[in-house]
Amino acid sequence: MSSVGVAALLSLFAVQTTGARTVEFVYSLEVAPEVEPGHLTAYIPLARTEAGQEVLMREVRASLPGLVLREPHHGNLVWFGQTERRQGRPNRVEIRYRIRRVPQHTTPHDGQFPSQYLASDPLTPVGVARLRGLLRRVDLTEPSPKGRARAIFDFVAGYMQERRVGTGWGRADAHWAARYGHGDDSDFAALFVALARSWEIPARLRFGVELPEAGGGRTRQRAWAEFYLRGAGWVPVDVAAASSNPERRDDYFGRLPADRLALSTGVAPELEAAQSPVPFLLYPHLELNGRPVRNLTVNFRFRALDD
């Protein structure tokens, strides 16, 4: 993002104070000592200043050398580390933040071309038969892109149920969501994105963590979506929250409360030198000799600083 764009985002914090929160957030991981030796690489998404959040401080503590890269497909910031791992020793990374969150409305153009968010990708297909069948059930009589996005939002909020049953949910998979009609917030968001793109509305997924109203502790992943309006920018929607809180549905279309921290955008990121596919960046992606590392512990913790 240009310096002008960053300045515009920072200026939002001078006027958006209602509902603002300042938190300390810690993202940590550890590779177990018993994991075999070899060449270890790590990719970890980094929070950045954007609409709705200002990164006041970021500190990386790691047992392996690393640097910050910009992932080219979506513009995500990624901490990349690598080392020759010795068996019997753990590898640890801890990223500590101080972040200010405010309620989020429309995001100005952030340098990512909206047209790239019209195409199919592995998890959010466009125009497949099952999606065409669902689109026929959406009231798309409103001619404007915003009106049609709202109709898709309302349909997905009613069609989907937030149930974690079976195998396949929780992967931001529109195929799963369209077929089974349930999943977690990432599946809600993926179905919205796939339906919006099928109607030629640019849309993308966002990933981060939840910031509950309680003062602190461990927290969990959170996913939502954005669609693009020409002349306005990226408009946030949280379909899962709208489905769970039907009396507050309007609160989650075109605005988001300060109850989350954004870490990445989009699916199928392009990670330099990665040997295995990455569906999206939220949890760390680690490889040992080119194969994904499964034996690791990941924790998200936060503490409210303004209680």
C-alpha positions in Angstrom: 0.0 0.0 0.0 1.3 3.5 -0.8 2.3 6.0 1.9 -0.8 8.0 1.0 -3.0 5.0 1.5 -1.4 4.2 4.9 -1.9 7.9 6.0 -5.6 7.7 5.0 -6.1 4.5 7.1 -4.3 6.0 10.1 -6.5 9.1 9.9 -9.6 6.9 10.4 -8.4 6.2 14.0 -8.6 9.9 14.9 -12.4 9.9 14.3 -13.5 6.3 15.0 -13.3 6.0 18.7 -16.6 4.4 19.7 -16.1 0.8 20.4 -12.3 1.0 20.1 -10.1 -1.5 21.8 -6.4 -1.9 22.5 -5.1 -5.4 23.0 -1.9 -7.3 23.4 -1.9 -10.3 21.1 0.6 -13.2 21.1 0.9 -15.7 18.3 3.2 -18.6 19.3 4.3 -22.0 18.0 6.6 -24.8 19.0 7.9 -27.7 17.0 8.2 -30.7 19.3 11.8 -31.9 20.2 11.1 -35.4 18.9 10.5 -34.2 15.3 13.3 -35.6 13.0 16.2 -33.4 11.9 16.4 -31.7 8.5 15.8 -28.4 6.7 12.9 -26.6 8.4 11.0 -23.7 6.8 8.3 -21.6 8.5 5.7 -19.2 7.0 3.6 -17.2 9.5 1.1 -14.5 8.6 1.7 -11.1 10.1 -1.0 -8.5 11.2 -0.6 -5.1 9.6 -2.2 -1.7 9.8 -5.4 -1.6 7.7 -8.9 -0.3 7.9 -10.2 -1.3 11.4 -6.8 -2.0 13.0 -3.6 -0.2 13.8 -0.5 -2.2 14.6 1.2 -0.2 17.4 4.0 -2.7 18.1 5.2 -6.0 16.7 8.1 -8.1 18.1 9.3 -11.4 16.8 11.2 -13.8 19.1 12.4 -16.9 17.3 14.9 -19.8 17.7 15.6 -19.6 13.9 16.6 -16.7 11.7 13.9 -15.1 9.6 12.7 -12.0 7.7 9.4 -10.4 6.6 8.2 -11.0 3.1 5.2 -9.7 1.1 3.2 -12.6 -0.5 2.5 -11.4 -4.0 -0.9 -12.8 -4.8 -2.9 -11.1 -2.0 -0.3 -8.7 -0.6 -0.1 -10.5 2.8 2.8 -9.9 5.1 4.6 -13.2 6.0 7.4 -14.0 8.5 9.6 -16.5 6.8 12.2 -18.5 8.7 14.5 -21.4 7.9 17.1 -23.5 9.7 18.8 -26.9 9.8 16.9 -28.5 12.6 18.6 -30.7 15.2 16.6 -33.6 16.7 16.0 -33.3 20.4 15.7 -29.5 20.4 12.4 -27.6 20.0 12.0 -24.8 17.5 9.9 -21.8 18.8 8.5 -18.6 17.3 6.6 -16.0 19.3 5.2 -12.9 17.7 3.9 -10.3 20.2 1.7 -7.4 19.2 0.0 -4.3 20.6 -2.9 -3.5 18.3 -5.7 -1.0 18.4 -9.0 -2.1 16.8 -12.0 0.1 15.9 -15.3 -0.9 14.2 -14.6 -1.5 10.5 -16.6 -0.1 7.6 -15.5 0.1 4.0 -11.8 -0.4 3.2 -10.3 2.0 0.6 -8.7 0.4 -2.4 -5.7 -1.4 -0.9 -3.7 -2.0 -4.1 -5.1 -5.5 -4.8 -6.9 -5.6 -8.2 -10.6 -6.4 -7.7 -10.7 -8.4 -11.0 -8.5 -11.1 -9.4 -11.3 -11.8 -7.0 -13.7 -12.7 -9.7 -11.9 -15.9 -10.8 -12.3 -19.5 -9.5 -9.8 -20.9 -7.1 -9.6 -24.3 -5.5 -11.9 -23.6 -2.6 -14.2 -21.0 -4.1 -15.4 -22.1 -7.5 -17.3 -19.9 -9.9 -20.3 -20.9 -11.9 -20.3 -24.7 -11.1 -23.7 -26.5 -11.3 -24.3 -26.7 -7.6 -23.7 -22.9 -7.2 -26.0 -22.1 -10.1 -28.7 -24.1 -8.4 -28.3 -22.1 -5.2 -28.2 -18.8 -7.1 -31.6 -19.6 -8.5 -32.9 -19.5 -5.0 -31.5 -16.0 -4.3 -33.7 -13.0 -4.8 -31.6 -11.0 -7.2 -34.2 -8.6 -8.4 -32.3 -5.7 -6.9 -30.1 -4.4 -9.9 -27.3 -2.8 -7.9 -24.2 -4.8 -6.9 -24.7 -3.8 -3.3 -28.3 -4.9 -3.4 -27.3 -8.3 -4.9 -24.5 -8.7 -2.4 -27.1 -8.1 0.3 -29.4 -10.7 -1.2 -26.6 -13.3 -1.3 -25.7 -12.4 2.3 -29.2 -13.0 3.5 -29.5 -16.2 1.6 -26.3 -17.7 3.0 -27.2 -16.6 6.5 -30.5 -18.5 6.2 -29.1 -21.5 4.2 -26.1 -22.3 6.3 -26.0 -23.6 9.9 -23.0 -23.3 12.2 -22.4 -27.0 13.0 -19.1 -28.7 13.2 -20.2 -32.2 12.2 -18.5 -34.8 10.0 -15.2 -34.2 8.1 -14.5 -31.5 5.6 -15.9 -28.4 7.4 -13.6 -25.6 8.6 -11.5 -25.4 5.4 -13.1 -22.3 3.8 -14.5 -24.7 1.3 -17.5 -23.4 -0.8 -17.9 -26.9 -2.3 -18.6 -28.3 1.2 -20.8 -25.4 2.3 -23.0 -25.6 -0.9 -23.4 -29.4 -0.6 -24.0 -29.8 3.1 -25.3 -26.4 4.3 -23.2 -26.3 7.5 -19.8 -25.7 8.7 -17.9 -23.0 10.6 -17.5 -19.3 9.9 -14.8 -19.9 7.2 -17.3 -22.1 5.2 -20.1 -19.4 5.5 -17.6 -16.8 4.2 -16.4 -19.1 1.3 -20.0 -19.7 0.1 -20.7 -16.0 0.1 -17.6 -15.3 -1.9 -18.3 -18.1 -4.4 -21.9 -16.9 -5.0 -20.9 -13.3 -5.2 -18.2 -14.1 -7.8 -20.6 -16.2 -9.7 -22.7 -13.0 -10.1 -19.6 -11.0 -11.1 -19.2 -9.2 -7.8 -15.5 -9.3 -6.7 -15.3 -10.9 -3.3 -12.5 -12.3 -1.0 -12.0 -14.1 2.3 -10.4 -12.7 5.4 -8.8 -14.6 8.2 -7.9 -13.7 11.7 -8.7 -14.4 15.3 -11.5 -13.5 17.6 -11.2 -10.9 20.4 -13.9 -11.8 22.9 -15.3 -9.1 25.2 -13.7 -10.8 28.2 -10.4 -9.4 29.4 -8.1 -12.0 27.9 -6.9 -15.6 27.5 -6.7 -18.0 24.6 -8.7 -17.2 21.5 -9.7 -18.9 18.3 -9.7 -18.4 14.6 -12.3 -16.1 12.8 -13.1 -15.8 9.1 -15.3 -13.3 7.3 -15.6 -11.9 3.7 -15.4 -8.6 1.8 -17.0 -7.6 -1.5 -15.9 -4.8 -3.8 -18.0 -1.8 -4.7 -16.6 0.6 -7.4 -16.1 4.0 -5.9 -16.3 2.8 -2.4 -13.9 0.0 -1.8 -14.0 -3.3 0.1 -17.2 -3.8 2.1 -17.0 -6.3 5.1 -19.6 -8.9 5.8 -19.7 -11.6 8.6 -22.4 -14.1 7.4 -21.8 -16.6 10.3 -22.3 -13.9 12.9 -25.4 -12.7 11.1 -26.8 -16.2 11.0 -26.1 -16.7 14.8 -27.6 -13.3 15.7 -30.5 -12.7 13.3 -31.8 -9.8 15.4 -28.5 -8.0 14.6 -28.1 -9.1 11.0 -27.8 -5.5 9.7 -24.8 -5.0 12.0 -22.7 -7.5 10.1 -23.4 -6.2 6.5 -21.1 -3.3 5.6 -19.6 -3.0 9.1 -17.8 -5.1 11.7 -17.4 -4.6 15.4 -13.9 -4.4 16.9 -14.1 -8.1 18.0 -11.5 -9.5 15.7 -7.9 -9.1 14.5 -7.1 -9.5 10.8 -4.1 -11.6 9.8 -4.5 -12.4 6.1 -6.5 -12.1 2.9 -7.5 -14.7 0.4 -6.9 -18.4 -0.3 -4.1 -20.3 -2.1 -1.4 -17.8 -1.2 1.9 -17.8 -3.2 4.6 -18.7 -0.7 8.1 -18.6 -2.1 9.9 -22.0 -2.0 6.9 -23.8 -0.3 6.8 -27.4 -1.6 3.2 -28.2 -0.4 -0.1 -26.3 -1.1 -1.4 -23.9 1.5 -5.2 -23.4 1.5 -5.0 -20.1 3.4 -2.8 -18.3 5.9 -3.9 -18.3 9.5 -2.2 -21.1 11.2 1.6 -21.4 10.5 2.7 -23.4 7.6 5.9 -25.4 8.4 7.8 -27.8 6.1 10.6 -30.2 7.0 12.6 -31.4 4.0 9.7 -30.2 1.8 6.9 -32.0 3.7 4.3 -30.4 6.0 5.1 -30.5 9.8 2.2 -31.8 11.8 3.7 -32.2 15.2 3.6 -28.6 16.4 1.7 -26.6 19.0 0.1 -23.3 18.2 -1.5 -20.8 20.6 -3.3 -17.5 20.2 -3.5 -15.4 23.4 -4.7 -11.9 24.0 -5.0 -9.4 26.8 -7.2 -6.3 26.8 -5.2 -3.2 27.7 -8.0 -0.7 28.0 -10.3 -2.5 30.5 
